[in-house]
Amino acid sequence: MSAPAPATRDVTVVCPTYQEGGTIGPFLERVRAASGTFRSARLTDLIFVDDGSTDGTVERVREAGRTWTTPRVQLVQRGQKAGTVSAQIAGFQRSPTELVVTMDADGQHPAETIDRLVEAWEPSVDLVVASRYVSGGTVQWEERRRGVISGGARSLARLVLPGARRLRDPLSGFFLARRNWVAELPPARPGYKLLLYVLATHPRPEIREVPYEMGVRLAGESKLIQGFGFIPSFLRELARYRRAGATARRRPGPTPK
């Protein structure tokens, strides 16, 4: 007797975008191709939250929205840059599914990993994080300097936020969460690392890490880690999350499930 087919779960993917004209077309095609091979996930919606791109990003997303039937492509346009974290929160708020994956549209996050994140999830799990630093994960840096800065930022996050110490890759921008864990977060000032905000606000989640091979950007360069000047702004971001976590712990009521 053959083994039963694995259960599939509906999932939405949220992508914040800004000036991704050089990567958005290949990213869209990779996601559509990968979704046809998924065994655990049924990708129903692909939500882009754009912060005022002027390089063709919006037009390419609109075209996919007009011509694709599966997954549905949604576009949320914001007039100006308001931060990656707030864009991701806005995307979670638009999600029609309980399970939501957030990832970048620059080609560094392989679309095939979406299915593995959903496969690793079960009702007792709050977060499934795609990790570069667990066994089987790898990372390719375009230049050594970016790896050094990223390592320093990871150490700072663990120093300032106790919840970050529970993960090998607390700076991951590629993870699965329940919709309400993010959609119901207090509004965020401009920031870049949603996972840190979630870990600060929900300090004891049940977490799984799934290895993935982080590639290089399809085009352009990182808008975040461009030099050591990133560190002061990152420290301010960590301080905001630490304060937000303290406020959340004082608030009555159960942790969202």
Secondary structure, 3 states (H helix, E strand, C coil): CCCCCCCCEEEEEEEEECCCCCCHHHHHHHHHHHHCCCCCEEEEEEEEEECCCCCCHHHHHHHHHHHCCCCEEEEEECCCCCCHHHHHHHHHHHCCCCEEEECCCCCCCCCCHHHHHHHHCCCCCCEEEEECCCCCCEECCCCHHHHHHHHHHHHHHHHHCHHHHHCCCCCCCCEEEEHHHHHCCCCCCCCCCHHHHHHHHCCCCCEEEEECEECCCCCCCCCCCCCCCHHHHHHHHHHHHHHHHHHHHHCCCCCCC
